[in-house]
Amino acid sequence: MAKITWKPGTLLAPVPPALISCGTLEKPNVMTAAWTGIISSDPVITYVSVRPSRFSHGLIKESGEFVINLPTAALVTAVDYCGVKSGKDIDKFKEMKLTAGASAKISAPQIMESPISLECKVKSITNYGTHDMFLAEVVAVNVDDRYIDEKGKLCLEKAGLLAFAHAHYYTLGKCLGNFGFSVNKARLKKLKNAAPSKKVKTTEAKTSFKTSRNPKKNPLKPTKPLDRGALF
């Protein structure tokens, strides 16, 4: 096996083809952006990179707000459509039959069909060549209660989340383990070797993730490399 070295490119994958809603509840707009992610967990800092030529860029810059809506397999047509069509010419919410819902902390709307919507307030805008990066703080997270079990645990695996890799959309595959499983497995093996005469009862640990460690804040990626930003 050998690896071939290419020139720098945007081959980081998979990434979430997130639906970024902006504007207002009365005049909502949405675009698709694969270049988004988490910067910090406390405070919860995120970002989205947008070309200055995009219609959404002006709306986000003016309002200082946007919402990151996680995509699902059921939303794949809307995800693709909102990535190639401009809100300057059409109402993408209307065309894709998306529902604009009021957000809790900001005026930008959330997408009700999305299982998770992160409300964001822009902290700074930095240009990096082709794109401007909107650095923002997550001020609220809206979760579809259909994915919260009776114990209050978020069962996001049931939402059918969407992923984007090298110009193609994919659903997530089977679960191979949860966070920390490798450490737990080693620990159980060590305990078993230390006491071979005793049976070690193993249970599968499940980890819940929160957007902040501060309970007061959150109670509850040979062809030319694809420029995803060129699409979105």
Residue frames relative to the residue before (quaternion, step in Angstrom):
aa qw qx qy qz dx dy dz
M 1.0000 0.0000 0.0000 0.0000 0.00 0.00 0.00
A 0.0058 -0.7982 0.6019 -0.0240 3.57 -0.94 0.89
K 0.3068 -0.7333 0.5759 0.1912 3.54 -1.19 0.59
I 0.2811 -0.7482 0.5813 0.1527 3.55 -1.05 0.85
T 0.3315 -0.7584 0.5292 0.1865 3.58 -0.82 0.95
W 0.1346 -0.7759 0.6150 0.0410 3.53 -0.86 1.09
K 0.6087 -0.5125 0.4393 0.4170 3.54 -1.31 0.13
P 0.6892 -0.4800 0.3199 0.4385 3.63 -1.17 0.39
G 0.0963 0.7985 -0.5862 0.0974 3.54 -0.97 0.88
T 0.5648 -0.6231 0.4401 0.3148 3.55 -1.32 0.14
L 0.2760 0.8040 -0.4829 0.2101 3.58 0.85 0.95
L 0.3227 0.7100 -0.5495 0.2998 3.56 0.93 0.87
A 0.2363 0.7760 -0.5433 0.2162 3.57 -0.53 1.17
P 0.5757 -0.1602 -0.7972 -0.0853 1.52 -2.25 1.08
V 0.1763 -0.7486 0.6292 0.1124 3.52 -1.33 0.37
P 0.5107 -0.6398 0.4575 0.3473 3.61 -1.14 0.37
P 0.2901 -0.7353 0.5772 0.2050 3.63 -0.75 0.93
A 0.0753 -0.8730 0.4816 0.0171 3.53 0.54 1.25
L 0.3736 -0.6799 0.5839 0.2393 3.51 -1.21 0.62
I 0.1399 -0.8056 0.5742 0.0420 3.56 -0.53 1.21
S 0.1120 -0.8099 0.5743 0.0414 3.57 -0.41 1.20
C 0.0240 0.7880 -0.6111 0.0703 3.54 -1.08 0.81
G 0.5627 0.5743 -0.4464 0.3927 3.56 -1.27 -0.08
T 0.5694 -0.5669 0.4469 0.3935 3.56 -1.04 -0.78
L 0.6809 -0.4720 0.3587 0.4301 3.54 -1.30 0.16
E 0.6712 0.4928 -0.2850 0.4749 3.56 1.11 -0.75
K 0.7848 0.1143 -0.0523 0.6068 3.60 1.11 -0.74
P 0.0022 0.8494 -0.5265 0.0357 3.58 0.40 1.23
N 0.0673 -0.7687 0.6332 0.0603 3.55 -1.21 0.52
V 0.0724 -0.7966 0.5994 0.0298 3.55 -1.18 0.53
M 0.0444 -0.7648 0.6425 0.0171 3.54 -1.14 0.76
T 0.3991 -0.6850 0.5461 0.2706 3.57 -1.26 0.33
A 0.0180 0.8002 -0.5979 0.0426 3.56 -0.90 0.95
A 0.2488 -0.7697 0.5726 0.1334 3.55 -0.79 1.05
W 0.6663 0.4880 -0.3004 0.4772 3.57 1.22 -0.41
T 0.4304 0.6338 -0.5195 0.3784 3.51 0.14 1.38
G 0.1618 0.7939 -0.5716 0.1301 3.56 -1.13 0.52
I 0.5830 -0.5796 0.4515 0.3469 3.54 -1.38 -0.11
I 0.2601 -0.7663 0.5735 0.1271 3.56 -0.99 0.91
S 0.8023 -0.0200 0.0733 0.5921 3.56 0.94 -0.94
S 0.3962 -0.7333 0.5020 0.2308 3.57 -1.13 0.61
D 0.8059 0.0367 -0.0211 0.5906 3.60 1.16 -0.47
P 0.3841 -0.3404 -0.7822 0.3531 1.54 -0.48 2.46
V 0.5616 -0.6024 0.4414 0.3562 3.55 -1.22 0.45
I 0.0203 0.8106 -0.5796 0.0810 3.56 -0.37 1.31
T 0.0398 -0.7937 0.6065 -0.0231 3.54 -0.90 1.00
Y 0.1841 -0.7744 0.5882 0.1427 3.57 -1.26 -0.17
V 0.0467 -0.7351 0.6675 0.1094 3.51 -1.38 0.17
S 0.2448 -0.7702 0.5752 0.1265 3.58 -0.95 0.90
V 0.0056 -0.8151 0.5742 -0.0764 3.56 -0.70 1.16
R 0.4697 -0.6486 0.5158 0.3044 3.57 -1.03 0.75
P 0.5449 -0.6443 0.4271 0.3249 3.63 -0.91 0.85
S 0.6343 0.5526 -0.3293 0.4288 3.59 1.15 -0.52
R 0.5701 0.6225 -0.3833 0.3749 3.59 1.20 -0.34
F 0.5872 -0.5953 0.4298 0.3408 3.55 -1.10 0.75
S 0.6528 0.5309 -0.3099 0.4427 3.58 0.98 -0.86
H 0.5580 0.6233 -0.3883 0.3864 3.58 1.10 -0.67
G 0.6872 0.4895 -0.2824 0.4564 3.57 0.83 -0.97
L 0.6517 0.5235 -0.3122 0.4515 3.57 0.99 -0.84
I 0.6837 0.4789 -0.2864 0.4703 3.56 0.91 -0.92
K 0.6440 0.5293 -0.3178 0.4518 3.56 1.00 -0.85
E 0.6862 0.4977 -0.2810 0.4500 3.56 0.97 -0.88
S 0.7613 0.3844 -0.2009 0.4819 3.57 0.88 -0.95
G 0.3049 -0.7605 0.5115 0.2589 3.58 1.10 -0.68
E 0.6890 0.4406 -0.2727 0.5067 3.56 1.21 0.45
F 0.1401 0.7582 -0.6345 0.0533 3.55 -1.26 0.48
V 0.2878 -0.7404 0.5802 0.1797 3.56 -1.30 0.31
I 0.2550 -0.7359 0.6087 0.1513 3.57 -0.96 0.92
N 0.0789 -0.8055 0.5873 -0.0009 3.57 -0.54 1.22
L 0.3777 -0.7401 0.5073 0.2287 3.59 -0.63 1.10
P 0.3616 -0.7608 0.5028 0.1940 3.60 -0.89 0.93
T 0.1835 -0.7605 0.6111 0.1202 3.55 -1.23 0.51
A 0.6961 -0.4538 0.3464 0.4353 3.57 -1.32 0.20
A 0.6382 0.5396 -0.3233 0.4437 3.58 1.05 -0.74
L 0.7147 0.4351 -0.2370 0.4937 3.58 1.23 -0.50
V 0.3541 0.7904 -0.4617 0.1915 3.61 1.25 0.02
T 0.6391 0.5134 -0.3390 0.4615 3.63 0.99 -0.72
A 0.6549 0.4990 -0.3013 0.4808 3.55 0.98 -0.85
V 0.6203 0.5510 -0.3343 0.4470 3.58 1.00 -0.82
D 0.6951 0.4604 -0.2773 0.4775 3.57 0.85 -0.94
Y 0.6574 0.5280 -0.3041 0.4433 3.58 0.90 -0.95
C 0.7038 0.4665 -0.2623 0.4672 3.57 0.89 -0.94
G 0.6364 0.5239 -0.3244 0.4639 3.56 1.28 -0.19
V 0.7603 0.3545 -0.1947 0.5082 3.59 1.21 -0.39
K 0.6886 0.4239 -0.2687 0.5234 3.57 1.27 -0.28
S 0.3558 -0.7458 0.5277 0.1969 3.58 -1.09 0.71
G 0.4667 -0.6870 0.4924 0.2603 3.53 -1.01 0.88
K 0.4965 0.6529 -0.4221 0.3861 3.56 1.28 -0.11
D 0.7596 0.3854 -0.1769 0.4931 3.54 1.13 -0.74
I 0.8156 0.1292 -0.0225 0.5635 3.59 1.07 -0.71
D 0.4605 -0.6207 0.5515 0.3140 3.52 -1.36 0.26
K 0.2459 -0.8178 0.5034 0.1319 3.59 -0.13 1.25
F 0.5680 0.5714 -0.3863 0.4491 3.58 1.15 -0.51
K 0.6869 0.4795 -0.2740 0.4724 3.56 0.92 -0.97
E 0.6717 0.5177 -0.3008 0.4362 3.59 0.87 -0.96
M 0.7699 0.3461 -0.1717 0.5080 3.59 1.01 -0.83
K 0.4126 -0.7406 0.4414 0.2940 3.55 1.37 0.17
L 0.3149 0.7316 -0.5274 0.2956 3.54 0.93 0.99
T 0.3362 -0.7498 0.5393 0.1843 3.55 -1.08 0.70
A 0.2500 -0.7602 0.5837 0.1371 3.56 -0.73 1.10
G 0.0761 -0.8112 0.5798 0.0069 3.54 -0.72 1.12
A 0.5702 -0.5917 0.4405 0.3617 3.55 -1.15 0.55
S 0.3546 -0.7142 0.5646 0.2131 3.56 -1.05 0.80
A 0.5825 -0.6222 0.4058 0.3300 3.56 -1.21 0.42
K 0.8262 0.2433 -0.0807 0.5017 3.58 0.95 -0.91
I 0.7773 0.2732 -0.1424 0.5486 3.60 1.17 -0.38
S 0.5713 -0.6174 0.4252 0.3341 3.57 -1.28 0.31
A 0.5451 0.5980 -0.4073 0.4235 3.62 1.20 -0.38
P 0.4422 -0.7263 0.4617 0.2524 3.62 -0.90 0.87
Q 0.3414 -0.6809 0.5984 0.2485 3.51 -1.29 0.39
I 0.4329 -0.6611 0.5393 0.2910 3.58 -1.30 0.28
M 0.3854 -0.7767 0.4530 0.2076 3.55 -0.43 1.22
E 0.6342 0.5413 -0.3349 0.4390 3.62 1.13 -0.50
S 0.5970 0.5595 -0.3620 0.4467 3.59 1.25 -0.23
P 0.4839 -0.6941 0.4447 0.2938 3.64 -0.88 0.83
I 0.7864 0.1187 -0.0587 0.6034 3.59 1.16 -0.62
S 0.0162 -0.7872 0.6162 -0.0174 3.56 -0.88 0.97
L 0.1666 -0.8024 0.5705 0.0536 3.56 -0.68 1.15
E 0.2696 -0.7705 0.5614 0.1361 3.57 -0.57 1.18
C 0.0625 -0.8398 0.5383 -0.0321 3.58 -0.72 1.09
K 0.1657 -0.7516 0.6319 0.0913 3.52 -1.13 0.81
V 0.4409 -0.7264 0.4703 0.2383 3.56 -0.72 1.13
K 0.2221 -0.7774 0.5790 0.1049 3.55 -0.97 0.97
S 0.7912 -0.0945 0.0789 0.5990 3.58 1.10 -0.70
I 0.2278 -0.7400 0.6161 0.1446 3.54 -1.33 0.41
T 0.0052 -0.8087 0.5864 -0.0453 3.58 -0.69 1.11
N 0.3252 -0.7506 0.5426 0.1907 3.57 -0.86 0.95
Y 0.0215 -0.7674 0.6408 -0.0046 3.55 -1.00 0.92
G 0.8023 -0.2733 0.1454 0.5103 3.56 0.28 1.24
T 0.8606 0.0197 0.0284 0.5081 3.55 -0.52 -1.23
H 0.7996 0.2752 -0.1088 0.5226 3.60 1.13 -0.60
D 0.3121 -0.6713 0.6290 0.2372 3.50 -1.36 0.37
M 0.2438 -0.7613 0.5827 0.1466 3.56 -0.92 0.90
F 0.2054 -0.7576 0.6117 0.0985 3.53 -0.76 1.13
L 0.1634 -0.7724 0.6100 0.0683 3.56 -0.43 1.23
A 0.0474 0.8390 -0.5343 0.0916 3.58 -0.67 1.03
E 0.3830 -0.6885 0.5639 0.2475 3.52 -1.27 0.44
V 0.3774 -0.6942 0.5635 0.2411 3.55 -0.99 0.86
V 0.1453 -0.8339 0.5307 0.0443 3.57 -0.49 1.18
A 0.7922 -0.0043 -0.0164 0.6100 3.59 1.26 -0.23
V 0.1729 -0.7614 0.6167 0.1007 3.55 -1.21 0.60
N 0.1548 -0.7946 0.5840 0.0603 3.57 -0.78 1.06
V 0.1019 -0.8250 0.5558 -0.0133 3.55 -0.67 1.17
D 0.4545 -0.6601 0.5294 0.2781 3.57 -0.96 0.92
D 0.4044 -0.7613 0.4518 0.2297 3.59 -0.54 1.15
R 0.5009 0.6467 -0.4351 0.3762 3.61 1.24 -0.12
Y 0.7285 0.4149 -0.2264 0.4960 3.56 1.22 -0.51
I 0.5752 0.5261 -0.3957 0.4856 3.57 1.23 0.45
D 0.3151 -0.7776 0.5121 0.1841 3.59 -0.62 1.09
E 0.7533 -0.4252 0.2735 0.4206 3.52 -1.35 0.04
K 0.6778 0.4680 -0.2860 0.4896 3.57 1.26 -0.37
G 0.5753 -0.6160 0.3624 0.3977 3.56 1.29 0.06
K 0.4907 0.6610 -0.4288 0.3720 3.60 1.27 0.18
L 0.4050 -0.7016 0.5369 0.2354 3.55 -1.02 0.88
C 0.1367 -0.7927 0.5927 0.0411 3.59 -0.64 1.14
L 0.0484 -0.8629 0.5031 -0.0011 3.55 0.60 1.19
E 0.5507 0.6262 -0.3913 0.3893 3.59 1.19 -0.42
K 0.6397 0.5386 -0.3161 0.4480 3.58 1.22 -0.40
A 0.5782 0.6369 -0.3558 0.3654 3.59 1.28 -0.31
G 0.3626 -0.7459 0.4887 0.2708 3.63 1.17 -0.40
L 0.0520 0.8559 -0.5108 0.0614 3.55 0.91 0.99
L 0.3765 -0.7341 0.5370 0.1761 3.52 -1.20 0.74
A 0.1198 -0.7743 0.6175 0.0688 3.58 -1.15 0.69
F 0.2390 -0.7622 0.5892 0.1214 3.56 -1.25 0.57
A 0.1043 0.7952 -0.5873 0.1088 3.58 -0.80 1.03
H 0.8578 -0.1305 0.0476 0.4948 3.55 -0.70 1.20
A 0.7625 -0.4223 0.1719 0.4591 3.55 0.75 1.22
H 0.6852 0.4323 -0.2991 0.5042 3.59 1.20 0.31
Y 0.3602 -0.7164 0.5597 0.2090 3.53 -1.21 0.64
Y 0.0421 -0.8025 0.5949 -0.0144 3.55 -1.02 0.85
T 0.3729 -0.6428 0.5987 0.2987 3.51 -1.29 0.38
L 0.5765 -0.5850 0.4289 0.3761 3.56 -1.21 0.38
G 0.4426 -0.6965 0.5023 0.2583 3.58 -1.12 0.67
K 0.7633 -0.3560 0.2563 0.4744 3.55 -1.27 -0.33
C 0.5451 -0.6107 0.4721 0.3272 3.53 -1.23 0.57
L 0.2198 -0.8002 0.5501 0.0933 3.58 -0.82 1.03
G 0.7675 -0.1925 0.1426 0.5946 3.57 1.27 -0.15
N 0.3537 -0.7133 0.5467 0.2592 3.55 -1.24 0.20
F 0.7391 -0.4422 0.2641 0.4341 3.56 -1.26 0.39
G 0.8203 0.2203 -0.1891 0.4928 3.57 -0.81 1.07
F 0.4038 0.7494 -0.4653 0.2426 3.61 1.23 -0.02
S 0.6320 0.5505 -0.3434 0.4237 3.60 1.04 -0.72
V 0.6536 0.4957 -0.3036 0.4846 3.56 1.04 -0.74
N 0.6542 0.5122 -0.3126 0.4604 3.56 0.93 -0.84
K 0.6389 0.5344 -0.3241 0.4486 3.55 1.00 -0.82
A 0.6610 0.5017 -0.3013 0.4697 3.57 0.96 -0.89
R 0.6461 0.5281 -0.3159 0.4515 3.56 1.00 -0.81
L 0.6590 0.5050 -0.3059 0.4659 3.56 0.97 -0.84
K 0.6322 0.5282 -0.3279 0.4623 3.58 1.05 -0.76
K 0.6387 0.5308 -0.3119 0.4616 3.54 1.04 -0.85
L 0.6592 0.5029 -0.3022 0.4704 3.56 0.97 -0.84
K 0.6470 0.5263 -0.3146 0.4533 3.55 1.02 -0.81
N 0.6722 0.4918 -0.2880 0.4727 3.60 1.00 -0.84
A 0.6498 0.5201 -0.3132 0.4573 3.54 1.13 -0.65
A 0.7946 0.1305 -0.0692 0.5889 3.57 1.11 -0.58
P 0.0931 -0.8583 0.5034 0.0362 3.59 0.43 1.22
S 0.6493 0.5367 -0.3244 0.4304 3.55 1.14 -0.51
K 0.7048 0.4224 -0.2596 0.5075 3.55 1.26 -0.32
K 0.4070 -0.6963 0.5342 0.2533 3.50 -1.04 0.76
V 0.2585 -0.7657 0.5727 0.1375 3.51 -0.89 0.97
K 0.2938 -0.7629 0.5538 0.1578 3.51 -0.64 1.14
T 0.1282 -0.8104 0.5694 0.0519 3.55 -0.64 1.09
T 0.0588 -0.7745 0.6294 0.0214 3.51 -1.05 0.80
E 0.4612 -0.6820 0.4943 0.2790 3.52 -1.06 0.69
A 0.2674 -0.7825 0.5441 0.1421 3.56 -0.54 1.16
K 0.1569 -0.7778 0.6019 0.0897 3.50 -1.04 0.75
T 0.2328 -0.7958 0.5521 0.0876 3.52 -0.94 0.95
S 0.2136 -0.7548 0.6075 0.1249 3.53 -0.95 0.92
F 0.2230 -0.7803 0.5735 0.1119 3.56 -0.95 0.85
K 0.1692 -0.7665 0.6132 0.0886 3.53 -1.08 0.82
T 0.5556 -0.6238 0.4282 0.3447 3.56 -1.16 0.48
S 0.7955 0.1093 -0.0740 0.5913 3.59 1.21 -0.30
R 0.4404 -0.6806 0.5146 0.2792 3.57 -1.11 0.61
N 0.6059 0.5270 -0.3476 0.4841 3.55 1.29 -0.09
P 0.3652 -0.7738 0.4681 0.2206 3.64 -0.32 1.19
K 0.5948 0.5693 -0.3784 0.4230 3.55 1.15 -0.47
K 0.6823 0.4835 -0.2830 0.4697 3.57 1.14 -0.69
N 0.8173 0.0669 0.0052 0.5722 3.56 1.08 -0.68
P 0.1503 -0.8217 0.5421 0.0911 3.56 0.13 1.18
L 0.6484 0.5012 -0.3992 0.4112 3.29 0.10 -0.28
K 0.2468 0.8618 0.0091 -0.4430 16.77 -3.82 -24.84
P 0.7165 0.1261 -0.6446 -0.2351 16.00 0.84 0.24
T 0.1260 0.7472 -0.6407 0.1240 3.52 -0.56 1.76
K 0.6652 -0.4765 0.3648 0.4443 3.51 -1.27 0.20
P 0.5194 -0.6584 0.4353 0.3275 3.62 -0.74 0.98
L 0.4693 -0.7076 0.4594 0.2608 3.56 -0.91 0.97
D 0.2551 -0.7250 0.6208 0.1546 3.54 -1.02 0.88
R 0.2540 -0.8054 0.5149 0.1473 3.57 0.02 1.29
G 0.6204 0.5601 -0.3522 0.4211 3.55 1.04 -0.67
A 0.5852 0.5780 -0.3722 0.4301 3.59 1.17 -0.53
L 0.6653 0.4876 -0.2914 0.4844 3.56 1.17 -0.62
F 0.8060 0.3297 -0.1352 0.4727 3.52 0.89 -0.96
